[in-house]
Amino acid sequence: MRLESFAPSRALSIGVELELQLVGTHDYDLAPVAEDLLRALSRTELQGDIKPEMTCSMIELSTGVCDQYETICAQLESLRDALGSAARRLNVGICGGGTHAFQNWGERRIFDGPRFQYLSDLYGYLAKQFTVFGQHVHVGCPSPDIALYLLHGLSRYIPHLIALSASSPFVQGQDTGFESARLNSVLAFPLSGRAPFVDNWRDFERYFEKMASTGVVSSMKDFYWDIRPKPEYGTIEIRVMDTPLTVQRAAAVAAYIQTLARYLMIERPLRLAEDDYLVYTFNRFQACRFGYQGVYVHPETHEHTPIAEAIASSIECIEQHAIELGTDAVLAGLRADALAGRNDARWLRAQHEDGAPLAEVVMAQCTRWAQGGAM
Amino acid sequence: MDFPIWPDWPPRFGALLPVGLALILTALAGEASRRARLPTVSGYAAAGLLLGPVLLGSFDASELAGYRSALELCLALLLFELGMRLDVRWFSANPWLFATSLAEIALSFLLTFSALQAISGDTMLALAIAAISVGTSPVVVMRVVAEQRASGQVTDRLLALCALNAAASVVLLKLVMGGLHGVHGGGGIALLHPLYLLVGSIVGGMLIAAAYAGLRKIVGAESEQGPAATIALLVVAVAVLHALRLPLALAPLIGGALVRWLDPRPHLWASQFGSVTSTLVIVAFILAGATANLSHLALGAGLALVAIAARALGKLGGTLAFGDRSGLDRSRSFALGMALMPLSVLALLQVEDVRQVFPEFGERIQAVVLAMTAVLGALGAIATRWALLHSRESRIGDR
């Protein structure tokens, strides 16, 4: 089994995928309505795409290839509105958030499709427990070696991205104490975590062939890494983010990734080393558990700082690139949010602290998704 | 002096003993039904129709009056919950769904009426049975939905259409009875009485909704007192509706729908009634059948079969006619029509209402409706369950 060849794509082009929750408007539990929604949308012209996902209570929307933050924002908004008007006709709710607050995973149903059924047979209950909702961002790369440089370079910013997008404090009706509990479900998969430290495409192909010859994998889709190359698109795909509660937040996180990528591609500021990954899982855990207040250990200096400060200083460091890309205003907003401790996980907890039951929290999530708006 | 401290011989048990025995046997019938992989309510419905008359047939209505309030409370609770699941906003977002409901109501009424009219030549009888045929049993539908923990488009539409069917059936039958009053008692009463019932039910619904909203303000949404207070509220409602001679079905349904309309938050107290409703449901099936005369069953069988076929055509025709436009594919539109089949406790109660005012006419429609519910109580539950499984909306079938 050979790895497909890397189809170069426009540098810094961006594509965003959001996995969304489909809920009933009676009890706000997940509802198996993906097929009905897709059917209702089949006659609508879309800017981008809307696809089924693993279980029938999930749906995925994805933008086309975009270059500008404004385009991402506009496409996400138009997809959200198209989905929203179909959902109103069916009287179902749609919301963001990395987990559903109180669903019972045992009640989920796997979507009827060969790949989903195969995964369900392979992973058993893990497949149903994988009813979690993430944001994936693709970044276009002009060559495979640049893709690998970007992959390892961006891995330093994984904690930043987790803290900014975290929106999964509740699982199975409980407050987990985590800001992003979703990633704990991902870790159960055997091929999750980080990509191996390989910095050129020839070596990566060799690694893939070795893995394929063990019979463990047959395509890149079998790797559930935090960041993985997607050769057929010519992109790397960053997969650690929870789906935010608004498309604006999702677009802002994508803009942050795009700006970081420009900084890494043009300045080539890092000398990559396997040892960078010594602190990787620690940093990742801190971000999932504590969000902005988590500890970030710098891979080279080993300095400890709160993740909020690491985010703020990273945004200062890439300011020039943000101005070039036109993302400076939106990044300034993210920086202010990080320093003030504002994210979706905190917003969700605040809804619940008023004594509202979790069903009402999910209802508030649906309203927030439909209306968008600032934190 | 003679103190009543020693038991009589032979001991006198009153109606309580046979009622209790009937309940145990009905519960066991439900269990047998479950083990046979059928809906539990199928067992209840069948047992209720057999055991009710056999064990309780010898008692007259006054001896059973106390137990009847349990039946009425059960109906009020379920219709209140059903009302809360009826989202009126959905009809404005998806007018084709409302069209589906209208079509299905109109077709089942017209087809049943014309078929019975052609065969029996008795217009009033055909009208009354057609009005009852419009209904879909809320008790059966809600129990099957709860048993399957169903969720999805067919489930949501089934509950919405079931609520509208129940309401339409009650209103239509009252209008038919208004017509009967006209025949027997003059024109004024024919118009005034249905009007009184309708306005009274709406006002009653508003009061129930207001009282519930008040309770919800004081009692937290997740507290234990909420469900208990709601049950008590409906006990009061049943008592008041009784005193005012208003239909029991309409006001709780309207009240529930108003709660949902005015406060779209999730209202989950009703779904926490749990074992209270399941016990009441068993009581309801037993008592609904208690006044039945089994010898009538055969008498009405012929007309009942015709009515069942006409009604089924109407329900399926209605759901298939606008299914696609309302956003449901053909196979699930068909499933939705099948899910609407059950006819049970509410229909029997409606007949009983007629019988109290027009005993002779009531007897005649009872024979037919009894035979209809004998088929559509047990088999209707099976049809509803098939529909939910076929649409893959059961959340227990997939494990």
Interface residues (C-beta under 8 A of the other chain):
Chain A: G24 T25 H26 D27 Y28 D29 A31 P32 V33 D36 R39 A40 C56 A86 R88 R89 L90 N91 G106 E107 R109 G355 A356 P357 A359 E360 M363
Chain B: R85 D87 R89 W90 A93 N94 R149 S151 G152 Q153 D156 G220 A221 E222 P264 R265 P266 L268 S271 S326 G327 L328 D329 R392 E393 R395 I396 D398 R399
